Amino acid sequence: MNTSDFIFQSHDKKVENLTVTWQTPSNIALVKYWGKSEPQIPKNASISFTLNNCHTTTKIEFKRASTNNQADFELFFEGKKKDDFKPKIAKFFERIQEYCPYILEYSMVISSENSFPHSSGIASSASGMSAIAMCLMNLEKELNPNLTEEYINKKASFLARLGSGSASRSIEGPLVVWGEHPKIEDSSDLYGVKFPYQIHSIFEDYQDTILLVDKGEKQVSSTVGHNLMHNHPYAENRFIQANDNLEKLSKILQSGDIKSFINLVESEALTLHAMMLTSNPYFILMKPNTLEIINKIWEYREENNSNICFTLDAGANVHVLYPKSEKTEIEVFIKNILATYCQKNQYICDSVGFGAKPM
Protein backbone atom coordinates (compact mmCIF):
# COMPACT_ATOMS: atom_id res chain seq x y z
CA MET A 1 0.00 0.00 0.00
CA ASN A 2 1.13 3.57 -0.60
CA THR A 3 0.25 6.89 1.01
CA SER A 4 -2.69 7.56 -1.32
CA ASP A 5 -4.42 4.42 -0.03
CA PHE A 6 -4.74 6.06 3.39
CA ILE A 7 -6.47 9.26 2.25
CA PHE A 8 -9.96 9.30 3.71
CA GLN A 9 -12.75 9.10 1.16
CA SER A 10 -15.64 11.58 1.49
CA HIS A 11 -18.58 10.31 3.46
CA ASP A 12 -22.26 11.02 3.89
CA LYS A 13 -22.64 9.51 7.34
CA LYS A 14 -22.62 11.96 10.24
CA VAL A 15 -21.44 11.18 13.75
CA GLU A 16 -22.34 13.91 16.22
CA ASN A 17 -20.70 12.56 19.35
CA LEU A 18 -18.45 9.62 20.06
CA THR A 19 -16.36 8.56 23.03
CA VAL A 20 -13.79 5.82 22.53
CA THR A 21 -11.04 4.35 24.68
CA TRP A 22 -8.07 2.29 23.55
CA GLN A 23 -5.18 0.71 25.39
CA THR A 24 -2.01 0.33 23.34
CA PRO A 25 1.33 -1.07 24.47
CA SER A 26 4.86 0.12 24.37
CA ASN A 27 7.39 -2.01 22.52
CA ILE A 28 11.08 -2.78 22.80
CA ALA A 29 13.17 -2.88 19.64
CA LEU A 30 15.51 -5.84 19.20
CA VAL A 31 17.05 -4.42 16.04
CA LYS A 32 17.07 -0.64 16.49
CA TYR A 33 16.32 2.18 14.12
CA TRP A 34 18.25 5.38 14.73
CA GLY A 35 18.02 7.96 12.00
CA LYS A 36 15.12 8.97 9.79
CA SER A 37 14.09 11.26 6.97
CA GLU A 38 10.90 13.25 6.51
CA PRO A 39 8.11 12.38 6.89
CA GLN A 40 9.12 9.87 9.56
CA ILE A 41 10.77 7.41 7.17
CA PRO A 42 13.33 5.11 8.85
CA LYS A 43 16.86 4.85 7.52
CA ASN A 44 16.82 1.13 8.30
CA ALA A 45 14.25 -1.52 9.17
CA SER A 46 13.66 -2.48 12.81
CA ILE A 47 11.86 -5.20 14.73
CA SER A 48 10.40 -5.14 18.23
CA PHE A 49 8.70 -7.23 20.86
CA THR A 50 5.28 -5.77 21.66
CA LEU A 51 4.94 -5.46 25.44
CA ASN A 52 1.95 -6.39 27.57
CA ASN A 53 1.99 -4.48 30.88
CA CYS A 54 3.61 -1.21 29.76
CA HIS A 55 0.77 0.57 28.03
CA THR A 56 -1.08 3.83 27.53
CA THR A 57 -4.84 4.07 27.96
CA THR A 58 -6.36 6.94 25.99
CA LYS A 59 -9.94 8.17 25.83
CA ILE A 60 -11.02 10.67 23.19
CA GLU A 61 -14.37 12.43 23.35
CA PHE A 62 -15.32 13.64 19.88
CA LYS A 63 -17.98 16.34 19.59
CA ARG A 64 -19.04 17.60 16.19
CA ALA A 65 -18.29 21.32 15.79
CA SER A 66 -17.88 23.89 13.06
CA THR A 67 -15.00 23.08 10.72
CA ASN A 68 -11.67 24.55 11.84
CA ASN A 69 -8.40 25.27 10.07
CA GLN A 70 -6.53 23.21 12.66
CA ALA A 71 -7.35 20.48 15.13
CA ASP A 72 -9.26 21.66 18.19
CA PHE A 73 -8.36 19.61 21.27
CA GLU A 74 -7.75 19.65 24.99
CA LEU A 75 -5.23 17.29 26.52
CA PHE A 76 -5.25 15.71 29.97
CA PHE A 77 -2.51 13.38 31.19
CA GLU A 78 -3.16 11.33 34.32
CA GLY A 79 -6.02 13.64 35.29
CA LYS A 80 -4.19 16.94 34.82
CA LYS A 81 -4.24 19.37 31.95
CA LYS A 82 -0.97 18.93 30.08
CA ASP A 83 -0.34 21.92 27.85
CA ASP A 84 3.38 21.16 27.49
CA PHE A 85 2.46 17.97 25.59
CA LYS A 86 0.13 19.85 23.23
CA PRO A 87 2.68 21.07 20.64
CA LYS A 88 3.74 17.50 19.81
CA ILE A 89 0.10 16.37 19.47
CA ALA A 90 -0.73 19.48 17.40
CA LYS A 91 2.17 18.68 15.06
CA PHE A 92 0.85 15.13 14.77
CA PHE A 93 -2.66 16.31 13.87
CA GLU A 94 -1.15 18.68 11.31
CA ARG A 95 0.76 15.81 9.69
CA ILE A 96 -2.27 13.49 9.48
CA GLN A 97 -4.80 16.13 8.37
CA GLU A 98 -4.46 15.05 4.73
CA TYR A 99 -5.38 11.46 5.67
CA CYS A 100 -7.98 12.25 8.34
CA PRO A 101 -9.62 15.54 7.30
CA TYR A 102 -12.60 14.72 9.53
CA ILE A 103 -10.58 15.69 12.62
CA LEU A 104 -11.18 19.34 11.67
CA GLU A 105 -14.92 18.77 12.10
CA TYR A 106 -14.67 17.83 15.79
CA SER A 107 -13.58 19.27 19.08
CA MET A 108 -11.66 16.61 21.00
CA VAL A 109 -10.92 16.01 24.65
CA ILE A 110 -8.00 13.59 24.97
CA SER A 111 -7.39 11.91 28.32
CA SER A 112 -4.39 9.60 28.71
CA GLU A 113 -2.63 7.69 31.42
CA ASN A 114 0.42 5.43 31.43
CA SER A 115 1.16 2.29 33.38
CA PHE A 116 4.84 3.36 33.42
CA PRO A 117 6.91 6.59 33.64
CA HIS A 118 6.72 8.80 30.53
CA SER A 119 9.71 10.34 28.70
CA SER A 120 12.20 8.08 30.46
CA GLY A 121 13.11 5.75 27.61
CA ILE A 122 10.32 3.15 27.76
CA ALA A 123 8.80 4.32 24.47
CA SER A 124 5.93 6.27 25.98
CA SER A 125 5.50 8.19 22.72
CA ALA A 126 5.04 4.85 20.95
CA SER A 127 2.16 3.75 23.15
CA GLY A 128 0.74 7.27 23.41
CA MET A 129 0.64 8.03 19.68
CA SER A 130 -0.62 4.58 18.74
CA ALA A 131 -3.48 4.94 21.24
CA ILE A 132 -4.55 8.24 19.66
CA ALA A 133 -4.30 6.64 16.21
CA MET A 134 -6.57 3.76 17.23
CA CYS A 135 -9.13 6.19 18.66
CA LEU A 136 -9.11 8.12 15.38
CA MET A 137 -9.59 4.92 13.41
CA ASN A 138 -12.51 4.06 15.69
CA LEU A 139 -14.17 7.31 14.56
CA GLU A 140 -13.25 6.61 10.93
CA LYS A 141 -14.89 3.19 11.20
CA GLU A 142 -18.07 4.89 12.41
CA LEU A 143 -17.94 7.23 9.42
CA ASN A 144 -17.16 4.38 7.02
CA PRO A 145 -18.43 1.02 8.35
CA ASN A 146 -16.94 -0.83 5.36
CA LEU A 147 -13.37 -0.61 6.68
CA THR A 148 -11.71 -3.97 7.33
CA GLU A 149 -9.72 -4.77 10.46
CA GLU A 150 -6.59 -5.23 8.33
CA TYR A 151 -6.99 -1.77 6.80
CA ILE A 152 -7.72 -0.19 10.20
CA ASN A 153 -4.55 -1.66 11.71
CA LYS A 154 -2.40 -0.61 8.76
CA LYS A 155 -3.74 2.91 8.70
CA ALA A 156 -3.47 3.22 12.49
CA SER A 157 0.19 2.17 12.24
CA PHE A 158 0.68 4.59 9.32
CA LEU A 159 -0.84 7.46 11.32
CA ALA A 160 0.96 6.59 14.57
CA ARG A 161 4.27 6.63 12.69
CA LEU A 162 3.70 10.28 11.81
CA GLY A 163 3.65 11.07 15.53
CA SER A 164 6.42 8.73 16.66
CA GLY A 165 8.28 6.31 14.42
CA SER A 166 8.32 3.49 16.95
CA ALA A 167 4.56 3.93 17.48
CA SER A 168 4.08 2.14 14.15
CA ARG A 169 5.17 -1.03 15.96
CA SER A 170 2.62 -0.77 18.81
CA ILE A 171 -0.61 -1.65 16.99
CA GLU A 172 -0.06 -5.40 16.72
CA GLY A 173 2.18 -8.09 18.22
CA PRO A 174 4.03 -10.08 19.41
CA LEU A 175 6.77 -9.16 16.89
CA VAL A 176 6.45 -6.23 14.51
CA VAL A 177 8.76 -5.07 11.70
CA TRP A 178 8.82 -1.47 10.55
CA GLY A 179 10.85 -0.46 7.53
CA GLU A 180 11.13 -1.92 4.06
CA HIS A 181 13.41 -4.97 4.02
CA PRO A 182 13.99 -7.32 1.08
CA LYS A 183 13.86 -10.42 3.28
CA ILE A 184 10.68 -9.51 5.20
CA GLU A 185 7.52 -10.11 3.21
CA ASP A 186 5.19 -7.08 2.84
CA SER A 187 7.45 -4.87 4.99
CA SER A 188 7.06 -1.14 4.49
CA ASP A 189 8.54 2.20 5.52
CA LEU A 190 4.99 3.50 5.92
CA TYR A 191 3.64 1.17 8.62
CA GLY A 192 4.56 -1.78 10.80
CA VAL A 193 3.73 -5.38 9.86
CA LYS A 194 3.51 -8.45 12.04
CA PHE A 195 6.57 -10.64 11.67
CA PRO A 196 5.31 -12.86 8.85
CA TYR A 197 7.05 -16.13 9.71
CA GLN A 198 6.48 -18.82 12.34
CA ILE A 199 8.62 -18.13 15.40
CA HIS A 200 10.14 -20.78 17.64
CA SER A 201 8.08 -21.53 20.73
CA ILE A 202 10.80 -20.21 23.07
CA PHE A 203 10.10 -16.67 21.85
CA GLU A 204 6.29 -16.87 22.08
CA ASP A 205 6.13 -15.97 25.78
CA TYR A 206 9.43 -14.16 26.24
CA GLN A 207 9.85 -12.14 29.42
CA ASP A 208 11.01 -8.53 29.76
CA THR A 209 11.70 -6.99 33.16
CA ILE A 210 12.33 -3.25 32.88
CA LEU A 211 14.75 -1.89 35.46
CA LEU A 212 13.93 1.73 36.28
CA VAL A 213 17.44 3.08 36.64
CA ASP A 214 16.29 6.62 35.96
CA LYS A 215 12.61 7.57 35.88
CA GLY A 216 13.37 11.20 35.02
CA GLU A 217 13.01 12.79 31.63
CA LYS A 218 15.86 12.15 29.19
CA GLN A 219 18.24 15.08 28.74
CA VAL A 220 18.29 14.49 24.96
CA SER A 221 15.04 13.58 23.20
CA SER A 222 14.87 10.81 20.64
CA THR A 223 13.93 13.36 17.97
CA VAL A 224 17.15 15.30 18.57
CA GLY A 225 19.14 12.06 18.60
CA HIS A 226 17.68 10.91 15.29
CA ASN A 227 18.53 14.24 13.68
CA LEU A 228 22.16 13.92 14.72
CA MET A 229 22.45 10.93 12.40
CA HIS A 230 22.24 13.17 9.32
CA ASN A 231 25.93 14.08 9.44
CA HIS A 232 27.13 11.16 11.51
CA PRO A 233 30.43 9.68 10.26
CA TYR A 234 29.28 6.09 10.82
CA ALA A 235 25.62 6.46 9.81
CA GLU A 236 25.63 4.69 6.45
CA ASN A 237 27.52 1.67 7.75
CA ARG A 238 25.15 1.52 10.72
CA PHE A 239 22.07 1.44 8.47
CA ILE A 240 23.59 -1.45 6.48
CA GLN A 241 24.52 -3.27 9.69
CA ALA A 242 20.99 -2.94 11.11
CA ASN A 243 19.37 -4.38 7.98
CA ASP A 244 21.88 -7.24 7.96
CA ASN A 245 21.12 -7.89 11.63
CA LEU A 246 17.39 -7.99 10.95
CA GLU A 247 17.93 -10.68 8.32
CA LYS A 248 20.00 -12.66 10.84
CA LEU A 249 17.44 -12.17 13.60
CA SER A 250 14.64 -13.35 11.34
CA LYS A 251 16.41 -16.71 11.02
CA ILE A 252 17.18 -16.81 14.75
CA LEU A 253 13.55 -16.19 15.70
CA GLN A 254 12.45 -19.04 13.46
CA SER A 255 15.14 -21.52 14.55
CA GLY A 256 15.17 -20.77 18.29
CA ASP A 257 18.95 -20.21 18.38
CA ILE A 258 18.87 -18.39 21.72
CA LYS A 259 22.65 -17.93 22.07
CA SER A 260 22.75 -16.08 18.76
CA PHE A 261 19.68 -14.09 19.87
CA ILE A 262 21.54 -12.94 22.99
CA ASN A 263 24.63 -11.91 21.06
CA LEU A 264 22.75 -9.99 18.39
CA VAL A 265 20.32 -8.22 20.72
CA GLU A 266 23.00 -7.04 23.15
CA SER A 267 25.23 -5.91 20.27
CA GLU A 268 22.33 -3.89 18.82
CA ALA A 269 21.71 -2.18 22.17
CA LEU A 270 25.34 -1.19 22.61
CA THR A 271 25.62 -0.06 18.99
CA LEU A 272 22.64 2.27 19.47
CA HIS A 273 24.39 3.96 22.36
CA ALA A 274 27.70 3.97 20.48
CA MET A 275 26.01 6.09 17.81
CA MET A 276 25.06 8.58 20.52
CA LEU A 277 28.60 8.62 21.90
CA THR A 278 30.04 9.32 18.45
CA SER A 279 27.56 11.94 17.21
CA ASN A 280 28.35 15.65 17.27
CA PRO A 281 27.28 16.98 19.69
CA TYR A 282 27.85 13.71 21.56
CA PHE A 283 25.76 12.61 24.51
CA ILE A 284 25.36 9.75 26.98
CA LEU A 285 21.96 8.45 28.04
CA MET A 286 23.29 5.54 30.08
CA LYS A 287 23.89 6.09 33.79
CA PRO A 288 26.59 4.48 35.98
CA ASN A 289 24.01 2.01 37.28
CA THR A 290 23.14 1.03 33.71
CA LEU A 291 26.68 -0.24 33.30
CA GLU A 292 26.65 -1.91 36.71
CA ILE A 293 23.52 -3.84 35.71
CA ILE A 294 25.02 -4.91 32.38
CA ASN A 295 28.10 -6.30 34.11
CA LYS A 296 25.97 -8.12 36.71
CA ILE A 297 23.90 -9.69 33.92
CA TRP A 298 27.08 -10.88 32.17
CA GLU A 299 28.42 -12.34 35.42
CA TYR A 300 25.15 -14.12 36.20
CA ARG A 301 24.89 -15.55 32.68
CA GLU A 302 28.43 -16.92 32.83
CA GLU A 303 28.11 -18.39 36.32
CA ASN A 304 24.67 -19.97 35.80
CA ASN A 305 24.79 -20.88 32.12
CA SER A 306 21.69 -18.71 31.84
CA ASN A 307 19.98 -17.27 28.77
CA ILE A 308 19.41 -13.88 30.40
CA CYS A 309 20.36 -10.85 28.30
CA PHE A 310 19.67 -7.14 28.11
CA THR A 311 18.67 -4.50 25.66
CA LEU A 312 18.42 -0.73 25.94
CA ASP A 313 16.22 1.87 24.35
CA ALA A 314 17.24 5.51 24.05
CA GLY A 315 17.54 5.96 27.81
CA ALA A 316 19.18 4.67 30.98
CA ASN A 317 16.67 1.95 31.83
CA VAL A 318 17.57 -1.67 31.16
CA HIS A 319 15.25 -4.26 29.61
CA VAL A 320 16.18 -7.69 30.97
CA LEU A 321 15.10 -10.35 28.47
CA TYR A 322 14.82 -14.07 29.25
CA PRO A 323 12.79 -17.16 28.35
CA LYS A 324 9.82 -18.02 30.53
CA SER A 325 11.45 -21.33 31.50
CA GLU A 326 14.04 -19.36 33.53
CA LYS A 327 11.57 -16.90 35.03
CA THR A 328 11.64 -18.14 38.65
CA GLU A 329 15.42 -18.06 39.07
CA ILE A 330 15.97 -14.83 37.15
CA GLU A 331 13.27 -12.95 39.05
CA VAL A 332 15.07 -13.86 42.29
CA PHE A 333 18.32 -12.49 40.81
CA ILE A 334 16.53 -9.30 39.72
CA LYS A 335 14.90 -8.80 43.10
CA ASN A 336 18.00 -9.49 45.19
CA ILE A 337 20.74 -7.98 43.01
CA LEU A 338 19.64 -5.89 40.03
CA ALA A 339 16.86 -4.00 41.81
CA THR A 340 19.44 -2.40 44.11
CA TYR A 341 20.66 -0.37 41.11
CA CYS A 342 17.16 0.97 40.36
CA GLN A 343 15.54 4.14 41.66
CA LYS A 344 13.78 3.10 44.86
CA ASN A 345 14.38 -0.55 43.86
CA GLN A 346 11.62 -0.22 41.25
CA TYR A 347 11.19 -2.38 38.19
CA ILE A 348 8.34 -3.57 35.95
CA CYS A 349 7.74 -7.24 35.15
CA ASP A 350 6.49 -7.56 31.59
CA SER A 351 6.27 -10.03 28.74
CA VAL A 352 5.44 -10.07 25.07
CA GLY A 353 1.92 -8.96 24.18
CA PHE A 354 -0.43 -8.74 21.24
CA GLY A 355 -1.07 -5.07 20.57
CA ALA A 356 -3.88 -2.57 20.87
CA LYS A 357 -7.24 -3.37 22.42
CA PRO A 358 -10.46 -1.38 22.92
CA MET A 359 -11.53 -0.66 26.48
matplotlib code that plots the C-alpha trace (Angstrom):
import matplotlib.pyplot as plt

x = [0.0, 1.1, 0.3, -2.7, -4.4, -4.7, -6.5, -10.0, -12.8, -15.6, -18.6, -22.3, -22.6, -22.6, -21.4, -22.3, -20.7, -18.5, -16.4, -13.8, -11.0, -8.1, -5.2, -2.0, 1.3, 4.9, 7.4, 11.1, 13.2, 15.5, 17.1, 17.1, 16.3, 18.3, 18.0, 15.1, 14.1, 10.9, 8.1, 9.1, 10.8, 13.3, 16.9, 16.8, 14.3, 13.7, 11.9, 10.4, 8.7, 5.3, 4.9, 1.9, 2.0, 3.6, 0.8, -1.1, -4.8, -6.4, -9.9, -11.0, -14.4, -15.3, -18.0, -19.0, -18.3, -17.9, -15.0, -11.7, -8.4, -6.5, -7.4, -9.3, -8.4, -7.7, -5.2, -5.2, -2.5, -3.2, -6.0, -4.2, -4.2, -1.0, -0.3, 3.4, 2.5, 0.1, 2.7, 3.7, 0.1, -0.7, 2.2, 0.8, -2.7, -1.2, 0.8, -2.3, -4.8, -4.5, -5.4, -8.0, -9.6, -12.6, -10.6, -11.2, -14.9, -14.7, -13.6, -11.7, -10.9, -8.0, -7.4, -4.4, -2.6, 0.4, 1.2, 4.8, 6.9, 6.7, 9.7, 12.2, 13.1, 10.3, 8.8, 5.9, 5.5, 5.0, 2.2, 0.7, 0.6, -0.6, -3.5, -4.5, -4.3, -6.6, -9.1, -9.1, -9.6, -12.5, -14.2, -13.3, -14.9, -18.1, -17.9, -17.2, -18.4, -16.9, -13.4, -11.7, -9.7, -6.6, -7.0, -7.7, -4.6, -2.4, -3.7, -3.5, 0.2, 0.7, -0.8, 1.0, 4.3, 3.7, 3.6, 6.4, 8.3, 8.3, 4.6, 4.1, 5.2, 2.6, -0.6, -0.1, 2.2, 4.0, 6.8, 6.5, 8.8, 8.8, 10.9, 11.1, 13.4, 14.0, 13.9, 10.7, 7.5, 5.2, 7.5, 7.1, 8.5, 5.0, 3.6, 4.6, 3.7, 3.5, 6.6, 5.3, 7.1, 6.5, 8.6, 10.1, 8.1, 10.8, 10.1, 6.3, 6.1, 9.4, 9.9, 11.0, 11.7, 12.3, 14.7, 13.9, 17.4, 16.3, 12.6, 13.4, 13.0, 15.9, 18.2, 18.3, 15.0, 14.9, 13.9, 17.2, 19.1, 17.7, 18.5, 22.2, 22.5, 22.2, 25.9, 27.1, 30.4, 29.3, 25.6, 25.6, 27.5, 25.1, 22.1, 23.6, 24.5, 21.0, 19.4, 21.9, 21.1, 17.4, 17.9, 20.0, 17.4, 14.6, 16.4, 17.2, 13.6, 12.4, 15.1, 15.2, 18.9, 18.9, 22.6, 22.8, 19.7, 21.5, 24.6, 22.8, 20.3, 23.0, 25.2, 22.3, 21.7, 25.3, 25.6, 22.6, 24.4, 27.7, 26.0, 25.1, 28.6, 30.0, 27.6, 28.3, 27.3, 27.9, 25.8, 25.4, 22.0, 23.3, 23.9, 26.6, 24.0, 23.1, 26.7, 26.7, 23.5, 25.0, 28.1, 26.0, 23.9, 27.1, 28.4, 25.1, 24.9, 28.4, 28.1, 24.7, 24.8, 21.7, 20.0, 19.4, 20.4, 19.7, 18.7, 18.4, 16.2, 17.2, 17.5, 19.2, 16.7, 17.6, 15.3, 16.2, 15.1, 14.8, 12.8, 9.8, 11.5, 14.0, 11.6, 11.6, 15.4, 16.0, 13.3, 15.1, 18.3, 16.5, 14.9, 18.0, 20.7, 19.6, 16.9, 19.4, 20.7, 17.2, 15.5, 13.8, 14.4, 11.6, 11.2, 8.3, 7.7, 6.5, 6.3, 5.4, 1.9, -0.4, -1.1, -3.9, -7.2, -10.5, -11.5]
y = [0.0, 3.6, 6.9, 7.6, 4.4, 6.1, 9.3, 9.3, 9.1, 11.6, 10.3, 11.0, 9.5, 12.0, 11.2, 13.9, 12.6, 9.6, 8.6, 5.8, 4.3, 2.3, 0.7, 0.3, -1.1, 0.1, -2.0, -2.8, -2.9, -5.8, -4.4, -0.6, 2.2, 5.4, 8.0, 9.0, 11.3, 13.2, 12.4, 9.9, 7.4, 5.1, 4.8, 1.1, -1.5, -2.5, -5.2, -5.1, -7.2, -5.8, -5.5, -6.4, -4.5, -1.2, 0.6, 3.8, 4.1, 6.9, 8.2, 10.7, 12.4, 13.6, 16.3, 17.6, 21.3, 23.9, 23.1, 24.6, 25.3, 23.2, 20.5, 21.7, 19.6, 19.7, 17.3, 15.7, 13.4, 11.3, 13.6, 16.9, 19.4, 18.9, 21.9, 21.2, 18.0, 19.9, 21.1, 17.5, 16.4, 19.5, 18.7, 15.1, 16.3, 18.7, 15.8, 13.5, 16.1, 15.1, 11.5, 12.2, 15.5, 14.7, 15.7, 19.3, 18.8, 17.8, 19.3, 16.6, 16.0, 13.6, 11.9, 9.6, 7.7, 5.4, 2.3, 3.4, 6.6, 8.8, 10.3, 8.1, 5.7, 3.2, 4.3, 6.3, 8.2, 4.8, 3.8, 7.3, 8.0, 4.6, 4.9, 8.2, 6.6, 3.8, 6.2, 8.1, 4.9, 4.1, 7.3, 6.6, 3.2, 4.9, 7.2, 4.4, 1.0, -0.8, -0.6, -4.0, -4.8, -5.2, -1.8, -0.2, -1.7, -0.6, 2.9, 3.2, 2.2, 4.6, 7.5, 6.6, 6.6, 10.3, 11.1, 8.7, 6.3, 3.5, 3.9, 2.1, -1.0, -0.8, -1.6, -5.4, -8.1, -10.1, -9.2, -6.2, -5.1, -1.5, -0.5, -1.9, -5.0, -7.3, -10.4, -9.5, -10.1, -7.1, -4.9, -1.1, 2.2, 3.5, 1.2, -1.8, -5.4, -8.5, -10.6, -12.9, -16.1, -18.8, -18.1, -20.8, -21.5, -20.2, -16.7, -16.9, -16.0, -14.2, -12.1, -8.5, -7.0, -3.3, -1.9, 1.7, 3.1, 6.6, 7.6, 11.2, 12.8, 12.1, 15.1, 14.5, 13.6, 10.8, 13.4, 15.3, 12.1, 10.9, 14.2, 13.9, 10.9, 13.2, 14.1, 11.2, 9.7, 6.1, 6.5, 4.7, 1.7, 1.5, 1.4, -1.4, -3.3, -2.9, -4.4, -7.2, -7.9, -8.0, -10.7, -12.7, -12.2, -13.3, -16.7, -16.8, -16.2, -19.0, -21.5, -20.8, -20.2, -18.4, -17.9, -16.1, -14.1, -12.9, -11.9, -10.0, -8.2, -7.0, -5.9, -3.9, -2.2, -1.2, -0.1, 2.3, 4.0, 4.0, 6.1, 8.6, 8.6, 9.3, 11.9, 15.6, 17.0, 13.7, 12.6, 9.8, 8.5, 5.5, 6.1, 4.5, 2.0, 1.0, -0.2, -1.9, -3.8, -4.9, -6.3, -8.1, -9.7, -10.9, -12.3, -14.1, -15.5, -16.9, -18.4, -20.0, -20.9, -18.7, -17.3, -13.9, -10.8, -7.1, -4.5, -0.7, 1.9, 5.5, 6.0, 4.7, 1.9, -1.7, -4.3, -7.7, -10.4, -14.1, -17.2, -18.0, -21.3, -19.4, -16.9, -18.1, -18.1, -14.8, -12.9, -13.9, -12.5, -9.3, -8.8, -9.5, -8.0, -5.9, -4.0, -2.4, -0.4, 1.0, 4.1, 3.1, -0.5, -0.2, -2.4, -3.6, -7.2, -7.6, -10.0, -10.1, -9.0, -8.7, -5.1, -2.6, -3.4, -1.4, -0.7]
z = [0.0, -0.6, 1.0, -1.3, 0.0, 3.4, 2.3, 3.7, 1.2, 1.5, 3.5, 3.9, 7.3, 10.2, 13.7, 16.2, 19.4, 20.1, 23.0, 22.5, 24.7, 23.6, 25.4, 23.3, 24.5, 24.4, 22.5, 22.8, 19.6, 19.2, 16.0, 16.5, 14.1, 14.7, 12.0, 9.8, 7.0, 6.5, 6.9, 9.6, 7.2, 8.9, 7.5, 8.3, 9.2, 12.8, 14.7, 18.2, 20.9, 21.7, 25.4, 27.6, 30.9, 29.8, 28.0, 27.5, 28.0, 26.0, 25.8, 23.2, 23.3, 19.9, 19.6, 16.2, 15.8, 13.1, 10.7, 11.8, 10.1, 12.7, 15.1, 18.2, 21.3, 25.0, 26.5, 30.0, 31.2, 34.3, 35.3, 34.8, 31.9, 30.1, 27.9, 27.5, 25.6, 23.2, 20.6, 19.8, 19.5, 17.4, 15.1, 14.8, 13.9, 11.3, 9.7, 9.5, 8.4, 4.7, 5.7, 8.3, 7.3, 9.5, 12.6, 11.7, 12.1, 15.8, 19.1, 21.0, 24.7, 25.0, 28.3, 28.7, 31.4, 31.4, 33.4, 33.4, 33.6, 30.5, 28.7, 30.5, 27.6, 27.8, 24.5, 26.0, 22.7, 21.0, 23.2, 23.4, 19.7, 18.7, 21.2, 19.7, 16.2, 17.2, 18.7, 15.4, 13.4, 15.7, 14.6, 10.9, 11.2, 12.4, 9.4, 7.0, 8.3, 5.4, 6.7, 7.3, 10.5, 8.3, 6.8, 10.2, 11.7, 8.8, 8.7, 12.5, 12.2, 9.3, 11.3, 14.6, 12.7, 11.8, 15.5, 16.7, 14.4, 17.0, 17.5, 14.2, 16.0, 18.8, 17.0, 16.7, 18.2, 19.4, 16.9, 14.5, 11.7, 10.5, 7.5, 4.1, 4.0, 1.1, 3.3, 5.2, 3.2, 2.8, 5.0, 4.5, 5.5, 5.9, 8.6, 10.8, 9.9, 12.0, 11.7, 8.8, 9.7, 12.3, 15.4, 17.6, 20.7, 23.1, 21.9, 22.1, 25.8, 26.2, 29.4, 29.8, 33.2, 32.9, 35.5, 36.3, 36.6, 36.0, 35.9, 35.0, 31.6, 29.2, 28.7, 25.0, 23.2, 20.6, 18.0, 18.6, 18.6, 15.3, 13.7, 14.7, 12.4, 9.3, 9.4, 11.5, 10.3, 10.8, 9.8, 6.4, 7.8, 10.7, 8.5, 6.5, 9.7, 11.1, 8.0, 8.0, 11.6, 10.9, 8.3, 10.8, 13.6, 11.3, 11.0, 14.7, 15.7, 13.5, 14.5, 18.3, 18.4, 21.7, 22.1, 18.8, 19.9, 23.0, 21.1, 18.4, 20.7, 23.1, 20.3, 18.8, 22.2, 22.6, 19.0, 19.5, 22.4, 20.5, 17.8, 20.5, 21.9, 18.4, 17.2, 17.3, 19.7, 21.6, 24.5, 27.0, 28.0, 30.1, 33.8, 36.0, 37.3, 33.7, 33.3, 36.7, 35.7, 32.4, 34.1, 36.7, 33.9, 32.2, 35.4, 36.2, 32.7, 32.8, 36.3, 35.8, 32.1, 31.8, 28.8, 30.4, 28.3, 28.1, 25.7, 25.9, 24.3, 24.1, 27.8, 31.0, 31.8, 31.2, 29.6, 31.0, 28.5, 29.2, 28.3, 30.5, 31.5, 33.5, 35.0, 38.7, 39.1, 37.1, 39.0, 42.3, 40.8, 39.7, 43.1, 45.2, 43.0, 40.0, 41.8, 44.1, 41.1, 40.4, 41.7, 44.9, 43.9, 41.3, 38.2, 35.9, 35.2, 31.6, 28.7, 25.1, 24.2, 21.2, 20.6, 20.9, 22.4, 22.9, 26.5]

ax = plt.figure().add_subplot(projection="3d")
ax.plot(x, y, z, "-o")
ax.set_aspect("equal")
plt.show()
